[in-house]
Amino acid sequence: MKVKIIDYGVSDDSKKYYVTYKITDIDDESMNKLKNRVKEELYSKSGDLYLTAYFNEEYYPFQSEESKYRSEDFIAREEIEMWAYLMSLLED
């Protein structure tokens, strides 16, 4: 399973902070488990999952000035954290 951030920011309609992840290289059994266990917004398209997580401002991972200058580091860390979270959901 691979996790990649494809978008993040503040939504135009709800004014909430969000991060959207694309989840690839996932088998059907794992995909079905995640569909039943993930509480965030989740949909599938062409065999991949797309997950959008919404954050309060204080928990938004890209709110700091440092994240603007070291965005690659912050993105990589957030992708790893989401991967670990999803893997924990797949454990029986």
WOKA-V366319 format. One record per pair of residues at least 24 apart in sequence whose ideal C-beta (glycine too) atoms are under 6 Angstrom apart, sorted by the first residue. I is the first residue (numbers start at 1). J is the second residue. If there is no record, write none. Layout:
I/J, I/J
This chain:
1/25, 1/26, 3/79, 3/82, 3/83, 5/75, 5/79, 8/62, 16/54, 17/55, 17/60, 18/52, 18/54, 19/53, 20/52, 21/51, 21/82, 22/48, 22/50, 23/49, 24/48, 30/90, 33/90, 37/89
